[in-house]
Amino acid sequence: LLQFLFELSHMRLGQDYNVKGLGDLKHVALIDMRHLGLVYMRKESARRFYPTRFALNLTSRVPLEQTTRGLIIVEPTFKVYAYTDSLLQVALLKQFVEVEYQLPNLVVGSITRAMVLDAVSRGISGEQMIRFLHQHARPCVQNRKYAVPHTVEDQILLWEQEKKRVSLTNGLLYTKFSSMEQFEAVEAFARERNYCMWSNFDTMMLVVSEEGHLIVKDFTSRLKD
């Protein structure tokens, strides 16, 4: 629910959003939010929803017109100081900030790699984290070009990219097929069993997973016989 509220805080008033792809838990939460007046849906089965002014005011804790009031200071050392007594604001901040200590109206913490990666794995993007920090910046830094130090922004995005790196998987390359018919038969055999990792009909080349290598190799030998 906190993750969904975090996403809701970055939506635009009057903009419609598709229900498809939310997932079962978020869809149930969306229906509850409809009853609470946080989102508008013509009916529960509607395919689109609209965040209400009440929802955006709740997640930002200030009216939309009062954009000069801020809550957060971010230092180049990744230290975060949040001046707020809102439990909701603190809960949202804890989605990607490791809290070190908390006073009645002050939260001190740090943006860490572990917290950012954990947030990304739960569907919160690096851009959403950065926008959240910008939107709630203290008045003394809000009008600067970098309300959040650009080194902090860059590092958040770099950490996010770690989740998107290409992973390596071993496979075996099959070539030198005697005919297109043989290649097509082997390729179909491997693909039906989810052993085919890559294939190219123009060059008659096929990459098979290690798991399926012996099975595909045996099938290929029997075809030759």
C-alpha positions in Angstrom: 0.0 0.0 0.0 2.8 2.4 0.8 4.4 1.7 -2.5 1.1 2.5 -4.3 0.7 5.7 -2.3 4.3 6.6 -3.3 3.4 6.1 -7.0 0.1 8.0 -6.5 2.0 11.0 -5.1 3.8 11.4 -8.5 0.6 11.2 -10.6 -1.0 14.3 -12.1 -4.3 15.8 -11.1 -6.8 15.3 -14.0 -4.7 12.7 -15.8 -6.3 9.3 -16.3 -4.3 6.1 -15.6 -4.9 2.6 -16.8 -5.9 -0.1 -14.3 -4.3 -2.8 -16.4 -1.0 -4.0 -15.1 -1.5 -2.9 -11.5 -1.6 -6.4 -10.1 -4.2 -7.9 -7.8 -3.0 -6.3 -4.6 -2.8 -2.8 -6.1 -6.2 -3.3 -7.7 -7.8 -4.2 -4.3 -6.1 -1.1 -2.8 -7.4 1.0 -5.7 -11.0 0.0 -4.9 -10.5 0.9 -1.3 -9.0 4.3 -2.4 -12.0 4.9 -4.5 -14.3 4.5 -1.5 -12.0 6.8 0.5 -12.1 9.5 -2.2 -8.4 9.2 -3.1 -9.1 8.2 -6.7 -12.1 8.7 -9.0 -13.5 5.7 -10.9 -16.9 5.8 -12.6 -17.4 2.2 -11.2 -15.4 -0.5 -9.6 -14.9 -2.3 -12.9 -13.7 0.8 -14.7 -10.5 0.4 -16.7 -9.1 3.9 -15.8 -8.8 5.9 -12.7 -8.0 9.5 -11.8 -6.1 10.7 -8.7 -8.1 13.3 -6.8 -6.9 16.5 -5.3 -7.4 14.9 -1.8 -5.0 12.1 -2.7 -2.3 14.5 -3.9 -2.7 16.8 -0.9 -2.5 13.8 1.4 0.7 12.4 0.0 2.4 15.7 -0.3 0.9 16.9 3.0 0.5 20.4 1.6 -2.1 21.9 -0.8 -1.0 21.9 -4.4 -1.0 25.6 -4.6 1.6 25.9 -1.8 4.6 24.7 -3.7 7.1 26.8 -1.8 6.8 24.8 1.5 9.3 22.0 1.7 10.3 19.2 4.0 13.6 17.7 3.0 17.3 18.6 2.7 19.6 16.2 0.8 23.4 16.7 1.2 26.1 15.6 -1.3 27.1 13.0 1.3 23.7 11.3 0.7 22.6 12.4 4.2 18.9 13.3 4.4 17.1 15.6 6.8 13.3 15.5 6.8 11.5 18.1 8.9 8.1 16.5 9.3 5.9 14.9 11.9 3.7 13.1 9.3 3.7 9.3 9.7 2.8 9.0 6.1 5.7 11.2 4.9 8.1 9.2 7.1 6.8 5.9 5.8 7.2 7.0 2.2 10.7 8.3 2.9 11.7 5.0 4.5 11.0 3.3 1.1 14.4 4.3 -0.1 16.1 6.1 2.8 17.8 4.2 5.7 16.6 6.1 8.8 19.3 6.5 11.4 17.3 8.3 14.1 13.9 9.9 14.4 12.6 12.8 16.5 9.1 14.1 16.8 9.5 16.5 13.9 12.9 15.4 12.4 14.0 12.3 10.6 17.7 11.8 9.8 18.9 9.1 7.4 21.0 8.2 4.4 20.3 7.2 0.8 22.1 3.9 0.4 22.6 1.4 -2.4 20.8 -1.3 -0.5 17.7 0.8 0.1 17.6 2.1 -3.5 17.9 -1.5 -4.9 15.2 -2.7 -2.5 12.9 0.1 -3.6 13.6 -0.6 -7.3 12.8 -4.3 -6.8 9.4 -3.2 -5.4 8.6 -1.1 -8.4 9.7 2.3 -7.3 11.9 3.9 -10.1 14.9 6.1 -9.5 13.1 9.0 -11.2 10.3 8.7 -8.7 12.7 8.9 -5.8 14.4 11.9 -7.2 11.1 13.7 -7.9 9.9 13.0 -4.4 13.0 14.6 -3.0 12.6 17.6 -5.3 8.9 18.1 -4.6 9.5 18.1 -0.8 12.7 20.1 -0.7 13.1 22.8 1.9 12.5 26.4 0.8 16.2 27.2 1.2 17.1 24.8 -1.5 14.0 24.3 -3.5 14.7 27.2 -6.0 18.3 26.1 -6.6 19.1 24.4 -10.0 20.0 21.3 -8.0 17.6 21.0 -5.0 19.0 17.5 -4.9 22.8 17.4 -5.5 23.3 16.1 -9.0 25.9 13.6 -7.7 23.1 12.0 -5.6 20.7 11.9 -8.5 23.3 10.3 -10.7 24.1 7.7 -8.1 20.5 6.8 -7.6 20.1 6.2 -11.3 23.3 4.2 -11.5 22.2 2.0 -8.6 18.8 1.5 -10.4 20.7 0.4 -13.6 22.3 -2.5 -11.6 18.9 -4.2 -11.6 18.8 -3.9 -15.4 22.3 -5.3 -16.2 22.6 -8.1 -18.7 23.1 -11.5 -17.1 25.2 -14.2 -18.7 23.9 -17.7 -19.3 26.0 -20.5 -20.7 24.8 -22.1 -23.9 26.1 -24.3 -26.7 26.2 -23.3 -30.4 24.9 -25.7 -33.0 26.1 -25.2 -36.6 26.9 -27.3 -39.7 23.4 -28.6 -40.3 23.2 -30.7 -43.4 20.0 -29.1 -44.6 17.3 -26.5 -43.7 14.9 -29.4 -43.0 17.2 -30.8 -40.3 17.8 -27.3 -38.8 14.1 -26.6 -38.6 13.4 -30.0 -37.0 16.1 -29.5 -34.3 15.1 -25.8 -33.7 11.5 -26.8 -33.3 12.4 -29.6 -31.0 14.5 -27.4 -28.7 12.0 -24.5 -28.7 9.1 -26.8 -27.7 11.1 -27.8 -24.7 12.3 -24.3 -23.8 16.0 -25.3 -24.6 16.3 -22.8 -27.5 18.1 -19.7 -26.4 18.6 -18.2 -29.8 18.3 -19.2 -33.4 19.0 -17.8 -36.9 17.3 -19.4 -39.9 19.4 -17.5 -42.4 22.7 -18.9 -41.1 21.2 -22.1 -39.7 22.7 -21.4 -36.3 21.2 -22.5 -32.9 22.1 -21.9 -29.3 20.9 -24.4 -26.8 21.0 -24.2 -23.0 23.3 -26.4 -21.0 20.3 -28.1 -19.5 19.0 -29.2 -22.8 22.3 -29.9 -24.6 22.5 -33.7 -24.2 18.8 -34.1 -25.1 19.0 -31.9 -28.2 22.3 -33.6 -29.2 20.7 -37.0 -29.0 17.8 -35.9 -31.1 20.2 -34.4 -33.7 22.1 -37.7 -33.9 19.0 -39.7 -34.4 18.0 -37.4 -37.2 21.3 -38.0 -39.0 20.9 -41.8 -38.6 
